[in-house]
């Protein structure tokens, strides 16, 4: 490595201090949202600064295009990423997503953003190796911009409104694309009712991510068992009365998806194979949790707790590169539903 040979930018360092004092920072260095940078983002996408996009919880302040553009610049987004942010903000404002709960809970809930459609390749959203990790500007800055939007427009200031006991890395950034090119199944957005060539962002409220490793199973049944048993987390058994609640997100690498397909499993059959084994015996819960759960359950005599109400509540997305490593993202234990919105690019 070598030091950068450009001039030392004293103004940039001063801007960091000013932005931090204004409580606009997420703790990482920010791109100063100059008039020129914000205007370029708005002009490139055909938006006026005062155009209202949504009323954003938890403060229910109007999220205007100009403010979204400021957050986009702060996060380091290129102007061409802006339509994804607009669609994602609209999705977050849907009351079924329950952003009020997700943004204010003492739990670790945070939104994750799944992008489908031609726009993912066009703007460089990574769907392959390290899709949930670092190394790609679009993934990092879109996810980061959305969390700055939640903080600076939605009012979810850490320690004031966002009362997470611990939080999680997704509160910085969590955005990726589905690896449609290597998936044998219908893409997520088509499964959710959109045209194959539509650009869509799906927002899911997750409690974190768990790596699921199975390099030994030689058939689909074995993989389904491994994944199902990795979902049985007693500590997520509160909230709405389901083990994980909502629509658990199963992120399968191409090698897993290919093996399921080879053994004749459709996506629906894969969901069913996982769901059928994804239950926790009530006796495994701590006594106090068990008593609380049973007092609130529709069937107090139930002997098991399912990871979701029905198999189709599981969401399967194919992503990642080479390797037999999957990921499970339990949805927040409160009441939340995944929301999809079409990404509309203005000419």
C-alpha positions in Angstrom: 0.0 0.0 0.0 1.0 3.6 -0.5 -0.2 6.9 0.9 -2.5 8.9 -1.4 -0.5 11.6 -3.2 -3.3 14.1 -3.4 -3.5 17.3 -1.4 -4.5 17.2 2.3 -8.1 18.2 2.6 -8.5 20.2 5.8 -12.1 21.2 4.8 -13.0 17.5 4.7 -11.8 16.9 8.2 -13.7 20.0 9.5 -16.8 18.7 7.7 -16.6 15.4 9.6 -16.6 17.3 12.9 -19.5 19.5 11.9 -21.6 16.6 10.6 -21.0 14.7 13.8 -22.0 17.6 16.0 -25.2 17.9 13.9 -25.9 14.3 14.9 -26.1 13.1 11.3 -23.3 10.5 11.5 -23.5 6.8 11.9 -20.0 6.8 13.3 -18.2 6.3 10.0 -16.7 9.2 7.9 -19.3 10.9 5.7 -19.2 12.5 2.3 -20.1 16.2 2.8 -23.5 16.8 1.2 -22.7 19.9 -0.7 -25.2 21.8 -2.8 -23.6 20.5 -6.0 -23.6 16.8 -4.9 -27.2 16.8 -3.8 -28.4 18.7 -6.8 -26.5 16.3 -9.1 -28.3 13.3 -7.5 -31.7 14.9 -7.8 -31.2 16.1 -11.4 -29.9 12.8 -12.6 -33.1 11.1 -11.4 -35.7 13.7 -12.2 -36.7 14.6 -8.6 -37.4 18.0 -7.0 -36.0 18.5 -3.6 -39.4 19.1 -2.0 -41.1 16.1 -3.6 -42.6 14.0 -0.8 -41.9 10.2 -1.0 -43.5 8.9 2.2 -44.3 9.6 5.8 -41.5 7.7 7.5 -41.9 6.1 11.0 -41.1 6.3 13.8 -41.3 10.1 13.8 -43.7 10.1 10.9 -41.8 13.0 9.3 -42.2 13.5 5.6 -39.3 11.9 3.7 -38.7 14.3 0.9 -36.5 13.6 -2.1 -34.0 16.3 -1.1 -33.5 14.8 2.3 -33.1 11.3 0.9 -30.5 12.7 -1.6 -28.6 14.2 1.3 -28.5 10.9 3.1 -27.4 9.2 -0.2 -24.5 11.6 -0.6 -23.6 11.3 3.1 -23.4 7.5 2.6 -21.3 7.7 -0.6 -24.0 6.6 -3.0 -23.6 7.3 -6.7 -26.6 9.1 -8.3 -27.7 6.0 -10.1 -28.4 4.2 -6.8 -31.1 6.8 -5.9 -34.1 4.9 -7.4 -33.4 2.0 -5.1 -33.5 4.3 -2.1 -36.8 5.9 -3.2 -38.5 2.5 -3.5 -37.0 1.2 -0.3 -38.2 4.3 1.7 -41.7 3.7 0.3 -41.5 0.0 1.4 -40.4 0.9 4.9 -43.4 3.3 5.3 -45.9 0.5 4.7 -47.5 -0.1 8.1 -47.4 -3.9 7.7 -43.6 -3.7 7.9 -44.0 -2.1 11.4 -41.1 0.2 11.2 -42.2 1.8 14.5 -41.6 -1.5 16.3 -38.4 -2.4 14.4 -36.8 1.1 14.8 -37.6 1.5 18.5 -37.3 -2.0 20.0 -34.7 -3.0 22.5 -34.1 -6.0 20.3 -31.6 -6.1 17.4 -34.1 -5.8 14.6 -32.9 -4.0 11.4 -34.1 -3.9 7.7 -32.3 -6.0 5.1 -32.7 -5.0 1.4 -32.9 -7.6 -1.4 -32.7 -6.2 -4.9 -34.0 -8.0 -8.0 -34.1 -7.1 -11.7 -31.7 -5.7 -14.3 -30.9 -2.7 -12.2 -28.9 -4.9 -9.8 -26.3 -5.7 -12.5 -26.5 -2.2 -14.0 -25.5 -0.4 -10.9 -23.2 -3.2 -9.5 -25.2 -4.6 -6.5 -23.3 -7.8 -5.6 -25.2 -11.1 -5.6 -22.3 -13.5 -5.5 -19.2 -14.0 -3.3 -19.5 -12.1 -0.1 -22.9 -10.8 -1.0 -23.7 -9.9 2.6 -20.2 -8.6 3.3 -17.8 -5.9 2.2 -16.2 -5.0 -1.1 -19.0 -3.5 -3.2 -19.9 0.1 -3.2 -23.5 -0.3 -4.2 -24.3 -2.8 -1.5 -22.4 -0.9 1.2 -23.7 2.6 0.4 -27.3 1.7 -0.4 -27.6 -0.1 2.9 -25.8 2.6 4.7 -27.9 5.4 3.2 -31.1 3.6 4.2 -29.9 3.5 7.8 -29.0 7.1 7.7 -32.5 7.8 6.4 -34.0 5.9 9.3 -31.8 7.9 11.7 -31.9 11.4 10.2 -35.4 11.5 8.6 -37.3 8.8 10.5 -35.9 10.0 13.8 -34.5 6.6 15.0 -31.5 8.1 16.8 -29.5 5.5 18.7 -30.0 5.7 22.4 -32.9 8.1 22.1 -35.5 6.4 19.9 -33.6 3.4 18.7 -33.3 1.6 22.0 -31.5 -1.5 20.8 -29.8 -3.3 23.7 -27.0 -4.5 21.5 -27.9 -3.9 17.9 -26.3 -5.7 15.0 -24.1 -5.0 11.9 -27.2 -4.7 9.7 -27.8 -1.4 11.5 -24.9 0.0 9.5 -25.7 -1.6 6.1 -27.3 -4.8 4.7 -28.2 -4.8 1.0 -27.6 -7.5 -1.6 -29.0 -8.8 -4.9 -30.4 -12.2 -5.6 -28.1 -14.4 -7.7 -30.7 -15.1 -10.4 -28.2 -16.3 -12.9 -27.3 -19.3 -10.8 -30.7 -20.0 -9.3 -32.8 -22.9 -10.7 -36.0 -21.3 -9.2 -38.3 -18.4 -9.8 -36.7 -15.2 -8.4 -38.1 -13.7 -5.3 -39.7 -10.7 -7.0 -41.6 -12.9 -9.5 -42.7 -15.1 -6.7 -44.1 -12.0 -5.0 -46.1 -11.0 -8.1 -43.8 -8.8 -10.2 -42.8 -9.2 -13.9 -39.5 -11.0 -14.5 -37.9 -7.8 -16.0 -39.2 -5.5 -13.2 -36.7 -3.9 -10.8 -37.8 -4.6 -7.2 -36.5 -4.1 -3.7 -37.8 -6.3 -0.9 -37.4 -5.1 2.7 -37.3 -7.7 5.5 -37.0 -6.9 9.2 -34.4 -9.3 10.5 -33.0 -10.1 14.0 -29.6 -11.0 12.7 -27.9 -13.6 10.5 -26.7 -17.1 11.2 -24.3 -19.0 9.1 -25.5 -22.5 8.2 -22.7 -24.9 7.0 -23.3 -28.3 5.5 -20.5 -29.5 3.2 -21.2 -33.2 3.9 -24.9 -33.9 3.0 -25.1 -35.4 -0.4 -28.9 -35.0 -0.8 -31.6 -32.4 -0.4 -33.1 -34.1 2.6 -29.9 -33.7 4.5 -29.5 -30.1 3.6 -33.1 -29.4 4.7 -32.6 -31.0 8.0 -29.4 -29.0 8.7 -31.1 -25.7 7.8 -34.2 -26.5 9.8 -32.3 -27.4 12.9 -30.2 -24.2 12.6 -33.4 -22.1 12.8 -34.4 -23.4 16.3 -33.3 -20.5 18.5 -35.1 -20.5 21.8 -34.1 -16.9 22.5 -36.3 -15.7 19.7 -39.4 -17.3 21.0 -41.0 -14.1 22.4 -43.0 -11.5 20.6 -45.8 -12.6 18.3 -46.0 -16.2 19.5 -43.9 -17.7 16.7 -40.3 -19.0 17.2 -38.8 -16.4 14.8 -42.0 -14.7 13.7 -43.0 -13.2 10.3 -41.3 -14.6 7.2 -37.9 -16.2 8.0 -35.3 -15.4 5.3 -33.4 -18.4 4.0 -30.4 -17.4 1.9 -29.1 -20.4 0.0 -25.9 -20.5 -2.0 -26.1 -21.7 -5.7 -24.6 -25.1 -4.7 -27.4 -25.8 -2.2 -30.0 -24.7 -4.7 -28.6 -26.9 -7.4 -28.6 -29.9 -5.1 -32.3 -29.3 -4.2 -33.1 -29.0 -7.9 -31.2 -32.1 -8.7 -33.3 -34.1 -6.3 -36.5 -32.8 -7.8 -37.3 -30.1 -5.2 -39.1 -27.0 -6.4 -38.8 -23.9 -4.3 -42.1 -24.6 -2.6 -41.0 -28.2 -1.8 -37.8 -26.9 -0.4 -39.7 -24.6 1.9 -41.9 -27.4 3.0 -38.9 -29.8 3.6 -37.3 -27.2 5.9 -40.5 -26.1 7.6 -41.6 -29.6 8.5 -38.5 -30.1 10.6 -38.1 -26.5 11.9 -39.9 -26.8 15.3 -38.8 -26.6 18.9 -40.3 -28.9 21.5 -41.9 -26.7 24.2 -40.1 -28.6 26.9 -36.8 -27.1 25.5 -37.8 -23.7 26.7 -36.9 -22.2 30.0 -39.7 -22.7 32.5 -40.7 -19.0 32.7 -40.6 -18.6 28.9 -42.6 -21.8 28.5 -45.3 -20.6 30.9 -45.5 -17.2 29.2 -45.8 -18.8 25.8 -48.4 -21.3 26.7 -50.6 -18.7 28.5 -50.6 -16.6 25.3 -50.9 -19.5 22.8 -54.1 -20.3 20.9 -53.5 -23.9 21.8 -52.0 -24.0 25.3 -51.5 -27.8 25.0 -49.3 -27.5 21.9 -46.1 -29.6 22.3 -44.0 -27.7 19.7 -43.3 -24.2 18.4 -43.0 -23.8 14.7 -40.4 -21.4 13.1 -43.3 -19.9 11.1 -47.0 -20.4 10.8 -46.9 -22.2 7.5 -44.2 -23.4 5.0 -44.9 -20.7 2.5 -44.0 -18.0 5.1 -40.4 -19.0 4.6 -38.6 -16.8 2.0 -35.9 -18.4 0.0 -33.3 -16.2 -1.9 -30.4 -17.7 -3.8 -27.2 -15.6 -3.3 -23.5 -16.1 -2.8 -20.7 -17.7 -4.7 -18.7 -21.0 -4.4 -19.2 -23.0 -1.2 -21.8 -24.9 0.8 -22.5 -22.1 3.3 -26.0 -20.7 3.6 -27.5 -18.1 6.0 -30.6 -17.9 8.1 -32.0 -14.4 8.9 -34.8 -14.8 11.5 -37.4 -12.1 11.1 -38.0 -9.9 14.2 -40.1 -11.5 16.9 -42.6 -8.7 16.8 -45.2 -8.3 14.1 -43.6 -7.6 10.7 -44.2 -8.5 7.1 -41.7 -8.3 4.2 -42.6 -5.5 1.8 -41.7 -5.3 -1.9 -41.8 -2.2 -4.1 -41.0 -1.7 -7.8 -37.9 0.5 -8.4 -39.0 3.1 -10.9 -36.3 4.8 -12.9 -37.3 8.2 -14.2 -35.9 9.2 -17.6 
